[in-house]
Amino acid sequence: MKHLSPRHTLAALIASLAVSACGGDEREPQIRALRLLGSASLPTGTLYDGVEFGGISGLDLAADGSYWAISDDRGGERGTPRFYNLSLDYESGKPVEVKINRQLHMLRPDGAKFPASARTVDPESIRRARNGNLYWSSEGNWSSDAAQLHQPFLREMTTDGKFVREFSVPAMYLYRDNATTGARSNKVFEALTVAADDGTVYIANEDALAQDGPLTTVAAGSVVRVTAMDSASGNAKAQYAYRLPPIPVDAPPGAAFGPDNGLSELLSIGKNRFIAVERAFALGVGNTIRLIETEITASTTNVLSVPSLTGASYTAMGRKLLLEMPITYQGVKLDNIESITWGRTLANGNRTLVLAADNNFTAQTQANQFIVLEVLAD
C-alpha cells in the first residue's frame, strides 16, 4: 500500500470523501465533506486535582453539551483509574478551547475504587447510554501470572462512576494464552458505540484475535470482530467481521519497535452505519488517521458462531473512505487519535465531529490533542 504523505491537500482529501454517510439517525442529511474547524492541545503534565490529566482514549457528547472522557491510566502508573467531564468551546473562525470540569472514578461492583498501585483495568472507551448512564470498556491486563491477569470487559455505570452491571461479552475476547487463542495483550476493546435507533451497544477489538490470524503488518491487513450487544439482556446478539488494511506507514531501519495499525474507535451514524477510526503509527514517522464509513448490510455475515476467521468464508462489513488524514493535516501534526464523537451544532446549522488523542503521558513528543471537524452536509 502506498505510504501516506503530508503533502496531501484538502482538495485531494475531499475528492476522495465518500458521500453516503449519515449522522445520528437515518433522517440525517448525508455528509458531503468534512472541514477542519480547529484544534487544541493541553500539554502533557497538566494536573487536575493534583493528578496528571491524559491518556484520553474515549470521548462522548453528554446530554448537557459537555463531554465525557475516559483515561487509559490503568493504575500502578499515575493514579487511580478515572474519567472526566470536559467542556469544548468552538465556533468557525475562533480558537478551540478545552476545559476540565470534573475528575471522577469508575467504581468496582463492591463500590470501591480500582487500585492506584496495580494494573487491574485498561479503560479505553466511554459512551452515553440512552437511560442517561455511561458504558465503558476495559482491555484488562494480560499476564501469565493468574494473580495478575484481569479480563477485558464492558460495563455500565452511573455518571458518578457507580457500578450498574457487566455485559456478557463473548468468551472469544477473553485472554487465554496470548499466542494461539483468545485476545492479544492490549488489543481488545478500543472501540465502543451505541446505536441511535435502538440502543444496541457495539464493541470491537483493536486488532486480530489470536485465532483469527496475524496482527496487521505493512505487508498485510488483519480482521477484527464487531459485536452487537443487546442493551436489555447484556448478551451478544450478532457479530461481524471488519477488515483492517495493511499499515500505511513504516518505521525506519533500526527503530526500537515496528509500526502498527488498529481500529481505535467506532461512532454510530445511523442504522447499521458507523464511522471507524483507523489509527496507524510508526516510530520516527508519526501517526496517520483514516475515517472510514462502514456498514452492516443484509449480505454481511454474522460470525458470532464462527470460532476462527482464519480460512473461513464470510462477507465482511463494507468500507468507504471518508477522510484520510496524513501525518500533518492542514498544518496540524496528528497525535495518537483514539476517540471520536458527535460534537455540538454550529451557529450556521452544521454539525461537528470531535476527535481526541491519547498522549500516552509522553511529554517529549505528545500532547492531549482535540480536533474539531465541521460536517458539510447535502
C-alpha positions as CSV (number, residue, x, y, z in Angstrom):
1,M,0.0,0.0,0.0
2,K,1.3,3.5,-0.8
3,H,2.6,5.3,2.2
4,L,0.7,8.5,3.3
5,S,2.4,11.8,2.5
6,P,1.9,15.0,4.4
7,R,1.7,16.8,1.1
8,H,-1.9,15.8,0.6
9,T,-4.1,18.9,0.2
10,L,-7.6,19.4,1.5
11,A,-8.9,19.4,-2.1
12,A,-7.4,16.0,-2.7
13,L,-8.8,14.7,0.6
14,I,-12.3,15.9,-0.1
15,A,-12.2,14.5,-3.6
16,S,-11.8,11.0,-2.0
17,L,-14.5,11.7,0.6
18,A,-17.4,9.2,0.5
19,V,-20.8,10.9,0.4
20,S,-23.1,8.2,1.7
21,A,-22.7,8.6,5.5
22,C,-25.4,9.9,7.6
23,G,-25.2,11.3,11.1
24,G,-27.2,10.5,14.3
25,D,-30.1,8.6,12.6
26,E,-31.5,7.7,9.2
27,R,-33.2,11.1,8.8
28,E,-29.9,13.0,9.0
29,P,-28.6,14.5,5.7
30,Q,-25.6,12.8,4.1
31,I,-22.1,14.0,4.7
32,R,-20.7,15.8,1.6
33,A,-17.4,16.8,3.1
34,L,-15.5,17.4,6.4
35,R,-13.7,20.6,7.0
36,L,-11.1,21.2,9.7
37,L,-12.5,23.8,12.1
38,G,-9.7,23.9,14.6
39,S,-7.6,22.0,17.2
40,A,-6.3,22.5,20.7
41,S,-3.9,20.7,22.9
42,L,-3.4,20.5,26.6
43,P,0.3,19.8,27.4
44,T,1.4,16.5,28.8
45,G,1.9,17.1,32.5
46,T,-1.3,19.2,33.0
47,L,-2.6,18.5,36.5
48,Y,-6.2,18.5,37.7
49,D,-6.9,17.9,41.4
50,G,-3.2,17.1,41.8
51,V,-3.4,14.2,39.2
52,E,-1.9,14.2,35.8
53,F,-4.5,14.6,33.0
54,G,-4.0,12.5,29.9
55,G,-4.4,9.1,28.2
56,I,-7.8,10.2,26.7
57,S,-8.9,7.1,24.9
58,G,-12.7,7.7,24.8
59,L,-14.9,10.7,24.3
60,D,-18.6,11.2,24.0
61,L,-21.1,14.1,23.9
62,A,-23.1,14.4,27.1
63,A,-26.7,15.3,27.3
64,D,-25.9,18.9,28.5
65,G,-23.4,19.6,25.7
66,S,-20.3,18.8,27.8
67,Y,-18.2,15.7,27.1
68,W,-17.4,12.5,28.9
69,A,-13.8,11.5,28.5
70,I,-12.0,8.4,29.9
71,S,-8.3,8.0,30.6
72,D,-6.4,4.7,30.0
73,D,-4.3,5.2,33.1
74,R,-4.5,1.6,34.4
75,G,-3.4,2.2,38.0
76,G,0.1,1.5,39.1
77,E,1.2,4.4,36.9
78,R,0.0,7.9,37.7
79,G,-3.1,7.5,39.7
80,T,-6.5,5.8,40.3
81,P,-8.3,4.8,37.0
82,R,-10.6,7.7,36.2
83,F,-12.8,9.6,33.8
84,Y,-13.6,13.3,33.2
85,N,-16.2,15.8,32.3
86,L,-14.9,18.3,29.8
87,S,-16.1,21.4,28.0
88,L,-15.1,22.2,24.5
89,D,-15.8,25.7,23.1
90,Y,-15.5,26.3,19.4
91,E,-17.1,28.2,16.5
92,S,-16.0,28.8,13.0
93,G,-13.1,31.2,12.9
94,K,-12.4,31.0,16.6
95,P,-9.8,29.1,18.6
96,V,-10.8,25.7,20.1
97,E,-10.8,25.9,23.9
98,V,-10.8,22.9,26.3
99,K,-11.7,23.0,30.0
100,I,-11.6,20.2,32.5
101,N,-14.7,20.4,34.7
102,R,-14.6,17.3,36.9
103,Q,-12.5,14.2,37.6
104,L,-14.3,11.1,38.7
105,H,-13.5,7.4,39.3
106,M,-15.0,4.3,37.9
107,L,-16.0,2.1,40.8
108,R,-15.9,-1.7,41.2
109,P,-19.0,-3.7,41.9
110,D,-18.2,-3.5,45.7
111,G,-18.3,0.3,45.5
112,A,-14.5,0.7,45.9
113,K,-12.2,2.5,43.5
114,F,-9.8,0.5,41.4
115,P,-6.4,0.4,43.0
116,A,-4.0,3.2,42.2
117,S,-1.0,0.9,42.8
118,A,-1.7,-2.0,40.5
119,R,-2.8,-2.7,36.9
120,T,-6.3,-4.2,37.1
121,V,-8.1,-2.4,34.2
122,D,-7.2,-0.6,31.0
123,P,-10.0,1.8,30.3
124,E,-10.4,2.5,26.6
125,S,-13.8,3.9,25.6
126,I,-16.9,5.6,27.1
127,R,-20.4,6.2,25.7
128,R,-23.6,7.7,27.0
129,A,-26.4,5.1,27.4
130,R,-29.9,6.0,26.4
131,N,-31.0,5.8,30.0
132,G,-28.5,8.5,31.0
133,N,-25.9,6.2,32.4
134,L,-22.5,5.5,30.8
135,Y,-21.0,2.4,29.2
136,W,-17.2,1.9,29.4
137,S,-14.8,-0.7,28.2
138,S,-11.6,-2.1,29.6
139,E,-8.8,-4.1,27.8
140,G,-8.0,-5.7,31.2
141,N,-4.4,-6.8,31.9
142,W,-2.7,-9.8,30.3
143,S,-0.3,-11.7,32.5
144,S,1.0,-15.3,32.5
145,D,0.6,-15.0,36.3
146,A,-3.0,-15.8,37.1
147,A,-3.0,-13.4,40.0
148,Q,-2.1,-10.5,37.7
149,L,-4.4,-11.4,34.8
150,H,-7.6,-9.3,34.5
151,Q,-10.0,-10.0,31.7
152,P,-11.4,-7.3,29.4
153,F,-15.0,-6.2,30.0
154,L,-17.9,-3.9,29.0
155,R,-19.7,-2.3,31.9
156,E,-22.5,0.2,32.7
157,M,-22.0,2.8,35.4
158,T,-23.8,5.9,36.6
159,T,-22.4,9.3,35.7
160,D,-20.7,9.5,39.2
161,G,-19.0,6.1,38.5
162,K,-21.1,3.7,40.5
163,F,-21.2,0.1,39.0
164,V,-24.5,-0.8,37.5
165,R,-23.9,-4.1,35.6
166,E,-21.4,-6.0,33.4
167,F,-22.3,-7.3,29.9
168,S,-21.7,-10.9,29.0
169,V,-19.1,-10.5,26.3
170,P,-18.3,-13.5,24.0
171,A,-15.7,-15.8,25.5
172,M,-13.5,-15.5,22.4
173,Y,-12.5,-12.0,23.6
174,L,-11.0,-13.3,26.8
175,Y,-7.3,-13.8,27.5
176,R,-6.2,-17.4,27.2
177,D,-2.5,-17.8,26.2
178,N,-1.8,-14.5,24.3
179,A,-0.5,-16.6,21.5
180,T,-2.8,-19.2,19.8
181,T,-6.3,-18.3,21.0
182,G,-8.2,-15.5,22.6
183,A,-7.4,-11.9,23.0
184,R,-3.9,-10.5,22.4
185,S,-2.5,-8.2,25.1
186,N,-3.6,-4.6,24.8
187,K,-5.5,-5.3,21.6
188,V,-9.1,-5.7,22.8
189,F,-12.0,-3.3,23.4
190,E,-10.7,0.0,22.0
191,A,-14.0,0.6,20.1
192,L,-17.4,1.1,21.6
193,T,-20.5,2.9,20.3
194,V,-24.3,3.0,20.9
195,A,-26.8,2.8,18.0
196,A,-29.0,5.8,18.0
197,D,-32.0,3.9,16.6
198,D,-32.4,1.0,19.1
199,G,-29.6,1.4,21.8
200,T,-27.6,-1.6,20.6
201,V,-24.1,-1.5,22.1
202,Y,-21.3,-2.3,19.7
203,I,-17.8,-3.3,20.8
204,A,-14.8,-4.3,18.8
205,N,-11.2,-5.5,19.3
206,E,-8.4,-3.3,18.1
207,D,-6.5,-5.9,16.1
208,A,-7.0,-9.6,15.3
209,L,-7.8,-12.2,18.0
210,A,-5.1,-14.9,18.1
211,Q,-7.3,-17.5,16.4
212,D,-8.3,-15.0,13.7
213,G,-4.8,-14.7,12.2
214,P,-1.7,-12.5,12.4
215,L,-1.7,-8.9,13.5
216,T,-1.7,-6.2,10.9
217,T,1.7,-5.5,9.2
218,V,2.9,-3.2,6.4
219,A,2.5,-6.1,4.0
220,A,-0.9,-7.5,5.1
221,G,-4.0,-6.4,6.9
222,S,-6.0,-8.3,9.5
223,V,-9.6,-8.8,10.6
224,V,-11.4,-7.8,13.8
225,R,-14.8,-8.6,15.2
226,V,-17.6,-6.1,15.8
227,T,-20.1,-7.4,18.3
228,A,-23.7,-6.2,18.7
229,M,-24.6,-6.4,22.4
230,D,-28.2,-6.3,23.4
231,S,-28.6,-3.4,25.8
232,A,-31.5,-5.0,27.7
233,S,-30.1,-8.5,28.3
234,G,-26.4,-7.7,28.2
235,N,-25.8,-10.6,25.8
236,A,-24.3,-10.7,22.4
237,K,-26.9,-11.0,19.6
238,A,-24.7,-10.8,16.5
239,Q,-21.1,-10.3,15.3
240,Y,-19.5,-9.1,12.1
241,A,-16.0,-9.0,10.6
242,Y,-14.3,-5.8,9.9
243,R,-11.1,-5.8,7.7
244,L,-8.2,-3.7,8.7
245,P,-5.9,-2.7,5.8
246,P,-2.1,-3.0,5.9
247,I,-0.2,-0.4,7.9
248,P,0.2,2.7,5.7
249,V,3.4,3.9,7.3
250,D,6.7,2.1,8.1
251,A,9.3,2.7,10.7
252,P,12.8,3.4,9.6
253,P,15.5,0.7,9.9
254,G,16.8,0.4,13.5
255,A,13.6,1.6,15.1
256,A,13.0,0.3,18.6
257,F,9.7,-1.2,17.6
258,G,7.7,-1.7,14.5
259,P,4.7,0.1,13.2
260,D,1.1,-0.8,14.0
261,N,-2.4,-0.1,12.9
262,G,-5.7,-0.7,14.7
263,L,-9.4,0.0,15.0
264,S,-9.3,2.7,17.7
265,E,-13.0,3.7,17.8
266,L,-16.4,3.4,16.3
267,L,-19.2,6.0,16.1
268,S,-22.8,5.2,15.2
269,I,-24.1,7.4,12.4
270,G,-27.4,5.7,11.6
271,K,-29.0,2.3,11.5
272,N,-26.2,-0.2,11.0
273,R,-23.8,2.5,9.9
274,F,-20.6,3.7,11.6
275,I,-17.5,5.8,11.3
276,A,-14.5,3.7,12.1
277,V,-11.2,5.4,13.2
278,E,-8.2,3.5,11.9
279,R,-5.1,4.8,13.7
280,A,-1.6,3.9,12.5
281,F,1.8,4.8,14.0
282,A,5.4,4.3,13.0
283,L,8.2,5.3,15.4
284,G,10.2,8.2,14.0
285,V,7.5,8.9,11.4
286,G,4.2,9.7,13.2
287,N,0.5,9.0,13.2
288,T,-1.9,8.7,10.3
289,I,-5.7,8.6,10.7
290,R,-8.4,7.2,8.4
291,L,-12.1,7.8,8.9
292,I,-14.0,5.0,7.3
293,E,-17.7,4.7,6.7
294,T,-18.5,1.1,7.5
295,E,-21.9,-0.6,7.3
296,I,-23.7,-3.8,8.2
297,T,-25.9,-4.9,5.3
298,A,-28.2,-7.8,4.6
299,S,-25.2,-9.6,3.0
300,T,-22.8,-9.1,5.9
301,T,-22.1,-12.5,7.6
302,N,-23.0,-13.0,11.3
303,V,-19.8,-14.6,12.5
304,L,-20.7,-15.0,16.2
305,S,-20.7,-18.8,16.0
306,V,-17.5,-18.9,13.8
307,P,-14.7,-20.0,16.2
308,S,-11.9,-18.8,13.8
309,L,-12.0,-16.4,10.9
310,T,-8.7,-17.9,9.5
311,G,-9.8,-19.7,6.3
312,A,-13.5,-19.1,7.0
313,S,-15.9,-17.9,4.3
314,Y,-17.7,-14.7,5.2
315,T,-18.7,-11.3,3.9
316,A,-17.2,-8.5,6.0
317,M,-18.7,-5.1,6.8
318,G,-18.5,-2.6,3.9
319,R,-15.7,0.1,3.8
320,K,-15.8,3.5,2.2
321,L,-13.1,6.1,2.8
322,L,-14.4,9.3,4.4
323,L,-11.2,11.2,5.2
324,E,-7.6,10.3,5.0
325,M,-5.5,12.4,7.4
326,P,-1.8,12.2,6.8
327,I,1.0,12.8,9.4
328,T,0.4,16.6,9.2
329,Y,-3.1,17.5,8.3
330,Q,-3.9,21.1,7.3
331,G,-1.0,22.3,9.4
332,V,-1.9,20.1,12.4
333,K,0.6,17.4,13.3
334,L,-1.6,14.4,14.2
335,D,-1.2,12.7,17.6
336,N,-2.5,9.3,18.7
337,I,-6.2,9.7,17.9
338,E,-8.3,7.2,19.7
339,S,-11.6,8.9,20.1
340,I,-14.5,10.3,18.0
341,T,-17.8,11.7,19.0
342,W,-20.5,13.9,17.6
343,G,-20.0,17.5,18.8
344,R,-22.4,20.3,19.0
345,T,-24.2,22.1,16.2
346,L,-22.6,25.3,15.0
347,A,-24.4,28.6,14.6
348,N,-24.7,28.0,10.8
349,G,-26.6,24.8,11.5
350,N,-23.8,22.4,10.6
351,R,-22.9,19.5,12.9
352,T,-19.4,18.8,14.1
353,L,-17.2,15.8,14.9
354,V,-14.6,15.9,17.7
355,L,-11.5,13.7,17.7
356,A,-9.2,13.2,20.7
357,A,-5.8,11.8,21.2
358,D,-4.3,9.5,23.9
359,N,-1.0,11.2,24.7
360,N,0.4,8.1,26.4
361,F,1.6,10.5,29.1
362,T,4.7,11.2,26.9
363,A,5.8,14.8,27.5
364,Q,8.6,14.8,24.9
365,T,6.6,14.0,21.8
366,Q,2.9,14.0,22.6
367,A,0.0,16.2,23.9
368,N,-3.7,15.9,24.8
369,Q,-4.9,16.8,21.3
370,F,-8.5,17.7,20.3
371,I,-9.5,18.2,16.7
372,V,-12.9,19.6,15.5
373,L,-14.3,18.8,12.1
374,E,-17.2,20.7,10.6
375,V,-19.7,18.4,8.7
376,L,-20.8,19.8,5.4
377,A,-24.0,18.0,4.5
378,D,-26.2,17.8,1.4
